[in-house]
Structure formats: structure tokens, C-alpha cells
Amino acid sequence: MRYISTRGAAPELGFEDAMLAGLARDGGLYVPASWPRFSEAEIAALAGLPYEEVAFRVMWPFVGEAFSEAEFRDIIARAYAGFDHVARCPLSQIGPNDWLLELFHGPTLAFKDVAMQLIGQLFEASLKRSGKRITIVGATSGDTGSAAIEAFRGREGVDVFILFPDGRVSEVQRRQMTTPGDANVHALAIAGDFDDAQARVKDMFNDHAFRDAVGLAGVNSINWARVLAQAVYYFTAAVALGAPHRKVSFTVPTGNFGDVFAGYVAKRMGLPIDRLVIATNQNDILHRTLESGAYVKGRVEPSISPSMDIQVSSNFERLLFDLYDREGPAVTELMGELGTLGQFALSQGAVDRLRAEFDSARVSEEETRAAIRETLAGTGKVICPHTAVAVHAAKARRGDPAVPMVVLATAHAAKFPDAVEEACGVRPALPPFMADLLDRPERVTPVPNDLAAIEAIVAREKVA
Ligand SMILES: *Cc1c(COP(=O)(O)O)cnc(C)c1O
């Protein structure tokens, strides 16, 4: 498989280079040159297989010549060995035909582990082969950072720098980033919000001299390999609920549009997805875009679902590329307007396509708390605020009751104990393996919202 940039002006790459590059050199994102399509029989054959085997079959057409079949199977096996559930991403039932897809069984208790653990193994295999050294720089709204640190801590030839918005992540999220003692782990608290952190990371990638000098590599949700890894659980869930013989709907708590875009990828590959619902909190740029046809950047309003406190959803560019018939110049123009004016308007054709593929709902803080309470009362399950946003949205946008509705449960409630306790009176406990998290010493470098200052710190602190 070859990869092309959404802006049409960067060199085509293979899977391995696209994965290591993160952002394309023309500022765009890499996407596969075409969408592979599974037949109904191929999808039906996934029923009952272990997660790892489904992962292999779904991802293999995208990986192709980068790894041998045996190497790739081995990478997948190592990636998911540390998950604490044998099904890796199990389903649980919360209503007559309503399900949670539990994506929090990895080492940092959020769905980011599903992709990041795979990326850690993929990068290691690739760097071993080339002997290269790299510097991973990422921005996080809370969960990506710890997942990246957990995937790369102590690995040879790799430094990990994570920028998180100072004071805007939960204490558990912060401590997961600041307590690992490995010399190659660097937590940077930026004076700004997530969009600032993400913008500075993008700036670093666009500073080609710096990029080459430190061997910059990206693992943010713009990394294609992450999106791909997330497409897998749409298949395992849908097939367990009767696909391809019946349709299945999904509701996805959305921030950077990575997870829900993975659902779109699964659909392009032939998975019969009925509704794909984008659930947003009060930071609702995507919901407003579906309603109005204009993508208008707002101000980030901190919420109790902080991993979704985002007003520029990076992966949306990948969808735009398809909405505009894969024409790089059209995407370049829109993203240019976003940069200068903070907004752009979609063409009528693009809006129609967007609405044909996705549904959306915006969920208030009070509705989120109510969803936590009602889920506890109805099922005995304590859910995290992000999951609760999606539970509410799924109810609001429920279509045909005969079609199973799967809500992506993106984090363990114990990552957000204050918000959950306030909503339902129950304080969720951390699992035993991280019970002492609040006692471990922290190590963090405060940084200003300034590119030159951040680059200087990266150059100075890296050890690889
Ligand atoms: C990252 C994250 C999200 C949003 O996912 P995107 O891929 O950025 O849309 C939702 N919930 C949790 C818990 C997260 O960590």
C-alpha cells in the first residue's frame, strides 16, 4: 500500500515511512492511496477469531511490504499481551440492544493504549532494522501522553517528549505522565490549552531543520498507524453482534476525530455500519460543522471530559480529503483559511456527504453527569465522563431499535475519580497495579507556549 498526503504535495510513502513521518512535509496527513475492501465472506470469517487474528487480517492490506506476515503477527501479539482482558476489547451490555465496547483494558486505562501499544512495537521493529534514533514529540489532552510514555519508556534509541496543557488534565492523567522514572521520558507542562500544545507540535514538524536534526517522529492521533489500529475493534464488535448479516451502529466520544474516523475506515472497508454518531461535549466544533456546514474554531471550554476539550480536530482533514474527491489543492485551500481566518465553509456537496456518513450530538455537562448516574442505576456500571457523553448521544440519536448500538467506552472511570464521584456518589478505585500512583514522585518541566523555547528544551534534554 502507498500513502499520499491530504494536501497532495508531499512524496508518496510506504507504510513504514508514513508511520514514522507523522505529519507529511506539505503539512498534510498521510492516507492510503485507496481503501481496501473486504467481501461479505471475508467479514463473516472474522466471527469468533481472537482479537489478534482479526487485527492481523484488518491491518495486513495496509501494511503490505513493510513487514513479513510472521513479523507482523509477532508485533500484534506483543502489543496486546499486556491487556488485562483476554478479549482485549470486550463488549458489555447496557440496554436491550445497547452495548459498551470496553477499550480501557490496556496499561494506562484508556483506548489510546490499543493503538499506542501497537505503535511501540512497530517503531521498535523498524528502528532495530535501520539503527536510527528518533525523538517522539506529542501533544496530549490527557490520555495520549501517558499511553505514549507507557509504550516507549525505557526503549533504546527513542526519547519521548509529551506536551500537556498545564492544569487541564486530571491528577491521575498527569501523574501517569510525570511519575515514570525512565531517563528517555520527558513530561512538559505547557502554559496554554490542548490546541496550543498541538499547534506547537505541528510547528516543530514544519521546522524541517529542527525535524531532521533531532529525528522527529510523531505518535499523535494524526499518525496513520494509530487510526488503523483503532479500525480493528469496530470489526470485532460488529461481527460479535451479527455483522455482516446485520448492520451495527456506533457512537464515539470525539475530540481529535481519530477514533470515529477509524470507524469510517472500517465502513469504507465494507463493514456494514448503520449510524456513526459523533458525540461531543460543549467543545462542539464537529457537531456545529454537521449542523451548519461551516468549520468554525471556537475557544476551548474546560469540561469534565477533558480528553475531548478540543476545537481543532486534526483527523478531520483526512475526511475532508474524501469529501473533496481526494483533491489535495482543495484541502490545502480550506486548511489555509482555517489558519488565517480560524474557519472555512464546506461546499454543499461536501456537507451532503458528511451528513450521509455521520450523525452528531452535543452533550452538556449536566447531561453527562446524568448519564453517569443513570448508567449506574440501570446497570451497576460506573462509566467515565467521556463514555457518558457518548451514552447520552447514543440515546439522543438512537435509530431503529433492532440495530445494535455500540458506545465506545474510551476510558476507565478511575482516571476521572472527582468528576465521577460528583456525578454519582461513587469514587471509582484504581486497579491494584497502579494503586500507589498518588504516592510516586513526579518529574515535570514547565514550558511557555513558545516554539523556540520548547525546541531548545527538546534539544537539551534528549538522551537518545
Ligand atoms: C482521546 C480520547 C477521546 C477522543 O478521541 P479522538 O480520537 O481524539 O476523537 C475520547 N475519550 C477519551 C477517554 C480519550 O482519551
The ligand as a Tripos MOL2 file, in Angstrom:
@<TRIPOS>MOLECULE
LIG
   15    15     1     0     0
SMALL
NO_CHARGES

@<TRIPOS>ATOM
      1 C1         -8.6090   10.7740   23.2390 C.3       1 LIG1
      2 C2         -9.8780   10.4710   23.9040 C.ar      1 LIG1
      3 C3        -11.1140   10.6980   23.2860 C.ar      1 LIG1
      4 C4        -11.2260   11.3480   21.9180 C.3       1 LIG1
      5 O1        -10.7070   10.5400   20.9050 O.3       1 LIG1
      6 P1        -10.3200   11.1840   19.4820 P.3       1 LIG1
      7 O2         -9.7000   10.0840   18.7080 O.co2     1 LIG1
      8 O3         -9.3620   12.2850   19.7900 O.co2     1 LIG1
      9 O4        -11.5670   11.6990   18.8850 O.co2     1 LIG1
     10 C5        -12.2580   10.3010   23.9430 C.ar      1 LIG1
     11 N1        -12.2130    9.7390   25.1650 N.ar      1 LIG1
     12 C6        -11.0480    9.5200   25.8120 C.ar      1 LIG1
     13 C7        -11.0660    8.9240   27.1570 C.3       1 LIG1
     14 C8         -9.8460    9.8660   25.1990 C.ar      1 LIG1
     15 O5         -8.6980    9.6320   25.8350 O.3       1 LIG1
@<TRIPOS>BOND
     1     1     2 1
     2     2     3 ar
     3     2    14 ar
     4     3     4 1
     5     3    10 ar
     6     4     5 1
     7     5     6 1
     8     6     7 2
     9     6     8 1
    10     6     9 1
    11    10    11 ar
    12    11    12 ar
    13    12    13 1
    14    12    14 ar
    15    14    15 1
@<TRIPOS>SUBSTRUCTURE
     1 LIG1         1 GROUP 0 **** ****
